[in-house]
């Protein structure tokens, strides 16, 4: 199979979909690998390393797209890349279609076989290609939130852990999954008072045990969320109900006026539409805005700020599935592995992910098993 990797063009995105070691693995398996020149520089991988791994360097992104039967990326394609789609192309990347109708439309019209990292799902419902970035996004959510709390960003000027004789910051985490747990690890490590809210009491019990009862847990409902954020210095939104689905809006606009001026809301799930009613996408070069006195940090590619770590963590997880697709073809790989089948969001002009179809009902839903 001819496999491509291009430089990411999303604002302030320095990750890359394939490392030189990945390229070597694909070449060793008998595939041709085409890499856009400079694609890995943001993550510290040189063109020479890709060439040494057996990849062919290509000067233009368009040529890589044209040559490729499977394109491996990190982030969803942007509008300027839509004309580069071609029928039958396998696009293997994060897609986040539930919050992106234009991209969904382009993939369907282009008859692209879109395999979304975020909906590859194991039998235990875990998301192996989302977990690595969830861990990083959660940790950065706390880290960046602590930074935005400083007066430099207009924050309350509160140090998360305080110092002896001063109050610690109150950190409220909405959602106790992988993102929330990792946010809690960093916030606790920095010395903050941490409260986690989740709808699953069994999960809350697990979190209390994981953190040796050093956190407060609350069942997530409107009353508890409102009461918790009212006392918060930093709120970190980590709520995601189902793979590929739009995030529920648990952080209501009405709560903001009850919060302290200069407090911070970090919406980590903004890729899936965000869990705040007042959330909209920002970028690392202009990450914050203010609504009703509350500073919002809604960067859609949070892990992109640590591209070396993020690229290594992501590609450690994506390689095995990518090799399976390349070696067998997408159809046979999906027949052999239900995890891959669940990752297919678009195929032959049809929308094949149920959670995305629920968010974008105008496209209808087609079971992938009827098409392959």
C-alpha positions as CSV (number, residue, x, y, z in Angstrom):
1,X,0.0,0.0,0.0
2,X,1.1,3.6,-0.7
3,X,1.1,5.4,2.6
4,X,1.4,9.2,3.1
5,X,2.1,11.6,5.9
6,X,1.9,15.4,5.5
7,X,2.8,18.3,7.7
8,X,-0.1,19.4,9.9
9,X,-1.5,22.8,9.0
10,X,-3.7,23.5,11.9
11,X,-2.7,26.6,13.7
12,X,0.1,25.9,16.2
13,X,0.1,22.2,15.6
14,X,3.5,20.6,15.6
15,X,2.7,16.9,16.0
16,X,3.2,14.5,13.1
17,X,1.2,11.4,12.2
18,X,4.2,9.1,11.6
19,X,7.7,8.9,13.2
20,X,10.7,7.7,11.3
21,X,10.4,4.4,13.3
22,X,6.8,4.1,12.1
23,X,7.9,4.7,8.6
24,X,10.5,1.9,8.9
25,X,7.9,-0.5,10.2
26,X,5.6,0.2,7.2
27,X,8.5,-0.1,4.7
28,X,9.7,-3.3,6.4
29,X,6.2,-4.7,5.9
30,X,6.5,-4.1,2.2
31,X,4.7,-0.7,1.8
32,X,5.8,2.5,0.2
33,X,5.9,5.5,2.5
34,X,5.7,9.2,1.3
35,X,6.5,12.0,3.7
36,X,6.2,15.7,3.0
37,X,9.5,17.4,3.5
38,X,9.6,19.1,6.9
39,X,6.6,17.2,8.3
40,X,8.4,16.0,11.4
41,X,10.5,19.0,12.3
42,X,8.0,20.4,14.8
43,X,8.3,17.1,16.8
44,X,12.1,16.9,16.4
45,X,12.3,14.4,13.5
46,X,14.5,15.4,10.6
47,X,14.0,14.6,6.9
48,X,17.2,12.6,7.0
49,X,15.8,10.3,9.7
50,X,12.8,9.6,7.5
51,X,15.0,8.9,4.5
52,X,17.2,6.6,6.5
53,X,14.0,4.7,7.5
54,X,13.2,4.1,3.9
55,X,10.5,6.8,3.3
56,X,10.5,8.9,0.2
57,X,10.6,12.7,0.8
58,X,8.1,14.7,-1.3
59,X,8.3,18.4,-1.7
60,X,4.6,19.2,-1.8
61,X,1.7,18.1,0.3
62,X,-0.5,17.9,-2.7
63,X,1.8,15.3,-4.3
64,X,1.7,13.2,-1.1
65,X,-2.1,13.3,-1.0
66,X,-2.2,12.3,-4.7
67,X,0.2,9.4,-4.3
68,X,-1.3,8.0,-1.2
69,X,-3.8,5.2,-0.8
70,X,-3.8,5.8,3.0
71,X,-3.0,9.1,4.6
72,X,-1.9,9.1,8.2
73,X,-2.3,12.4,10.1
74,X,-2.9,13.7,13.6
75,X,-5.6,16.3,13.3
76,X,-8.7,16.5,11.1
77,X,-8.1,17.9,7.6
78,X,-8.9,21.6,7.2
79,X,-11.0,23.2,4.5
80,X,-7.9,23.9,2.3
81,X,-7.2,20.1,2.2
82,X,-10.7,19.0,1.2
83,X,-9.9,19.4,-2.6
84,X,-7.0,17.0,-2.1
85,X,-9.4,14.1,-1.2
86,X,-9.9,11.4,-3.7
87,X,-12.3,8.5,-3.9
88,X,-11.3,5.4,-2.0
89,X,-8.6,7.2,0.1
90,X,-8.2,5.8,3.6
91,X,-7.8,8.8,6.0
92,X,-6.5,7.6,9.3
93,X,-6.5,10.4,11.9
94,X,-8.6,12.2,14.5
95,X,-11.8,13.4,12.8
96,X,-14.2,14.7,15.5
97,X,-17.0,14.8,13.0
98,X,-19.9,15.3,15.4
99,X,-18.7,18.9,15.9
100,X,-17.7,19.5,12.2
101,X,-20.4,19.3,9.6
102,X,-18.3,20.8,6.8
103,X,-15.6,18.2,7.1
104,X,-18.3,15.4,7.3
105,X,-19.8,16.8,4.1
106,X,-16.4,16.8,2.4
107,X,-15.5,13.3,3.4
108,X,-18.9,11.9,2.3
109,X,-18.9,13.8,-1.0
110,X,-15.3,12.7,-1.7
111,X,-16.1,9.1,-0.8
112,X,-13.2,9.0,1.6
113,X,-12.8,6.0,4.0
114,X,-12.5,8.0,7.2
115,X,-11.0,6.0,10.1
116,X,-11.2,8.1,13.3
117,X,-8.8,7.5,16.1
118,X,-11.3,8.6,18.6
119,X,-13.9,5.9,17.8
120,X,-11.6,2.9,17.6
121,X,-13.1,1.1,20.6
122,X,-12.0,-2.0,22.5
123,X,-14.5,-4.6,23.8
124,X,-14.3,-3.0,27.3
125,X,-15.4,0.3,25.7
126,X,-12.0,1.9,26.2
127,X,-10.6,4.0,23.4
128,X,-7.0,3.0,22.8
129,X,-6.2,5.7,20.3
130,X,-7.8,8.5,22.3
131,X,-6.3,7.5,25.7
132,X,-2.8,8.7,25.0
133,X,-4.0,12.2,24.1
134,X,-6.6,12.2,26.9
135,X,-3.8,11.7,29.4
136,X,-1.7,14.5,28.0
137,X,-4.7,16.8,27.5
138,X,-5.9,16.2,31.1
139,X,-2.4,16.9,32.5
140,X,-2.0,20.0,30.4
141,X,-5.5,21.2,31.3
142,X,-4.4,21.5,34.9
143,X,-1.0,22.9,34.0
144,X,-2.3,25.5,31.6
145,X,-5.2,26.3,33.9
146,X,-2.7,27.0,36.7
147,X,-0.9,29.4,34.3
148,X,-4.0,31.2,33.2
149,X,-4.9,31.8,36.9
150,X,-1.9,34.1,37.1
151,X,-2.3,37.8,36.8
152,X,-0.5,37.7,33.5
153,X,-3.6,36.3,31.9
154,X,-6.1,38.3,34.0
155,X,-6.6,35.5,36.4
156,X,-7.2,35.8,40.2
157,X,-3.5,35.5,40.9
158,X,-3.9,32.3,42.8
159,X,-1.1,29.7,43.2
160,X,-2.7,26.2,43.0
161,X,-1.0,24.8,46.0
162,X,-0.7,28.1,47.9
163,X,2.1,28.4,50.5
164,X,1.9,27.8,54.3
165,X,-0.6,30.3,55.8
166,X,-2.5,30.9,52.5
167,X,-5.5,29.1,51.0
168,X,-5.0,26.5,48.3
169,X,-6.8,26.9,45.1
170,X,-10.1,25.0,44.6
171,X,-10.0,22.9,41.4
172,X,-13.2,21.4,40.1
173,X,-13.0,18.6,37.5
174,X,-16.1,17.8,35.5
175,X,-15.8,14.2,34.4
176,X,-13.9,11.3,36.0
177,X,-12.6,9.5,32.9
178,X,-9.0,9.4,31.6
179,X,-8.9,13.1,31.0
180,X,-10.3,14.0,34.4
181,X,-8.1,11.5,36.3
182,X,-5.0,12.9,34.7
183,X,-6.1,16.5,35.4
184,X,-6.6,15.5,39.0
185,X,-3.1,13.9,39.2
186,X,-1.5,17.2,38.2
187,X,-3.7,19.4,40.3
188,X,-3.2,17.3,43.4
189,X,0.5,17.2,42.7
190,X,0.6,21.0,42.6
191,X,-1.2,21.0,46.0
192,X,-4.7,22.1,45.1
193,X,-8.0,21.1,46.7
194,X,-9.6,18.9,44.1
195,X,-13.2,17.9,43.5
196,X,-14.3,15.5,40.8
197,X,-17.8,15.2,39.5
198,X,-19.1,12.3,37.5
199,X,-22.5,10.6,36.9
200,X,-21.0,7.1,37.6
201,X,-20.8,6.5,41.4
202,X,-18.8,3.3,40.8
203,X,-16.2,5.4,39.0
204,X,-16.2,8.0,41.8
205,X,-15.5,5.2,44.3
206,X,-12.5,4.0,42.1
207,X,-11.1,7.5,42.0
208,X,-11.3,7.9,45.7
209,X,-9.3,4.8,46.1
210,X,-6.8,5.7,43.4
211,X,-6.2,9.1,45.1
212,X,-6.2,7.6,48.6
213,X,-9.2,9.7,49.6
214,X,-7.3,13.0,49.0
215,X,-10.1,14.2,46.7
216,X,-13.7,15.2,47.1
217,X,-16.2,13.4,44.8
218,X,-19.7,14.4,43.9
219,X,-22.4,13.0,41.7
220,X,-22.7,15.2,38.6
221,X,-26.0,16.9,38.5
222,X,-27.1,20.5,37.9
223,X,-27.2,21.4,41.6
224,X,-23.9,19.9,42.5
225,X,-22.1,21.3,39.5
226,X,-23.5,24.8,40.2
227,X,-22.5,24.7,43.9
228,X,-19.0,23.3,43.1
229,X,-18.0,25.8,40.4
230,X,-19.3,28.7,42.5
231,X,-16.4,28.0,44.9
232,X,-13.8,27.1,42.2
233,X,-10.8,28.9,41.2
234,X,-10.2,26.6,38.3
235,X,-12.8,24.4,36.5
236,X,-11.6,21.7,34.1
237,X,-14.2,20.3,31.7
238,X,-13.5,16.6,30.8
239,X,-16.9,15.3,30.0
240,X,-17.4,12.9,27.1
241,X,-20.3,10.4,27.1
242,X,-19.8,8.2,24.1
243,X,-17.0,7.7,21.5
244,X,-17.4,10.2,18.7
245,X,-20.4,12.0,20.2
246,X,-20.8,15.6,21.0
247,X,-19.9,16.5,24.5
248,X,-22.9,17.3,26.8
249,X,-23.1,21.0,27.9
250,X,-22.7,20.5,31.7
251,X,-21.1,23.9,32.3
252,X,-24.0,26.3,32.0
253,X,-23.7,30.0,31.1
254,X,-25.8,30.9,34.2
255,X,-23.1,29.5,36.5
256,X,-20.5,32.0,35.3
257,X,-22.0,35.0,37.1
258,X,-21.9,33.1,40.3
259,X,-18.2,32.4,40.0
260,X,-15.4,34.6,41.2
261,X,-14.1,37.2,38.7
262,X,-10.8,36.0,37.3
263,X,-11.5,32.3,37.8
264,X,-10.7,30.0,34.9
265,X,-12.6,27.4,32.9
266,X,-10.6,25.0,30.8
267,X,-12.7,23.1,28.3
268,X,-10.6,20.1,27.4
269,X,-13.3,18.4,25.2
270,X,-13.6,21.4,22.9
271,X,-12.7,19.0,20.0
272,X,-16.0,17.3,20.5
273,X,-17.9,20.6,20.7
274,X,-17.0,21.5,24.3
275,X,-18.9,20.9,27.5
276,X,-19.5,24.5,28.2
277,X,-22.4,26.6,26.8
278,X,-20.0,29.5,26.3
279,X,-17.1,27.5,24.8
280,X,-15.6,28.1,21.4
281,X,-12.4,27.0,19.8
282,X,-9.2,28.9,20.6
283,X,-5.5,28.3,19.6
284,X,-2.3,28.3,21.5
285,X,-1.2,31.7,20.1
286,X,-4.4,33.3,21.4
287,X,-5.8,30.8,24.0
288,X,-8.2,32.7,26.2
289,X,-11.2,34.9,26.2
290,X,-13.5,36.2,29.0
291,X,-17.2,35.6,29.5
292,X,-19.0,37.2,32.6
293,X,-15.6,37.6,34.3
294,X,-14.5,34.0,33.8
295,X,-11.5,33.3,31.7
296,X,-12.1,30.5,29.1
297,X,-9.2,28.4,27.8
298,X,-10.6,26.3,24.9
299,X,-7.6,25.2,22.8
300,X,-8.7,22.5,20.4
301,X,-5.3,20.8,20.1
302,X,-4.0,21.1,23.7
303,X,-1.4,18.2,23.2
304,X,0.1,20.1,20.3
305,X,2.0,22.3,22.7
306,X,4.2,19.3,23.7
307,X,4.6,17.8,20.2
308,X,7.5,15.5,20.9
309,X,5.8,13.7,23.8
310,X,2.4,13.8,22.1
311,X,3.7,12.4,18.8
312,X,5.5,9.5,20.5
313,X,2.6,8.7,22.7
314,X,0.1,8.8,19.9
315,X,2.1,6.8,17.3
316,X,2.9,4.2,19.9
317,X,-0.8,3.4,19.8
318,X,-1.8,4.0,16.2
319,X,1.0,2.0,14.5
320,X,-0.4,-1.5,15.2
321,X,-3.8,-0.6,13.8
322,X,-2.3,1.2,10.8
323,X,-0.1,-1.8,10.0
324,X,-3.2,-4.0,10.1
325,X,-5.1,-1.8,7.7
326,X,-2.1,-1.5,5.4
327,X,-1.3,-5.2,5.4
328,X,-4.9,-6.5,4.9
329,X,-6.7,-3.6,3.4
330,X,-9.3,-1.7,5.4
331,X,-12.2,-4.0,4.6
332,X,-10.5,-7.2,5.7
333,X,-8.9,-5.5,8.7
334,X,-12.3,-4.3,9.8
335,X,-13.8,-7.8,9.3
336,X,-11.1,-9.3,11.4
337,X,-11.0,-6.6,14.1
338,X,-14.2,-5.0,15.3
339,X,-12.2,-2.2,16.9
340,X,-11.2,-1.0,13.4
341,X,-14.7,-1.4,12.1
342,X,-15.9,0.9,14.9
343,X,-13.3,3.4,13.8
344,X,-14.7,3.8,10.3
345,X,-16.8,7.0,10.3
346,X,-17.3,7.4,6.6
347,X,-17.2,4.9,3.8
348,X,-18.2,5.1,0.1
349,X,-20.3,8.3,0.6
350,X,-22.0,7.0,3.7
351,X,-21.8,8.0,7.4
352,X,-21.0,4.8,9.3
353,X,-20.6,6.0,13.0
354,X,-23.8,5.9,15.0
355,X,-22.8,8.6,17.5
356,X,-21.8,11.0,14.7
357,X,-25.1,10.2,12.9
358,X,-27.0,11.0,16.1
359,X,-25.3,14.5,16.1
360,X,-25.7,15.0,12.3
361,X,-29.0,13.2,11.5
362,X,-29.3,14.7,8.1
363,X,-26.7,12.2,6.8
364,X,-28.5,9.2,8.1
365,X,-26.6,6.1,9.4
366,X,-25.3,3.1,7.5
367,X,-23.9,0.1,9.4
368,X,-20.4,-0.5,8.1
369,X,-20.9,-4.2,8.1
370,X,-23.4,-3.9,5.3
371,X,-20.8,-2.1,3.1
372,X,-17.6,-4.2,3.5
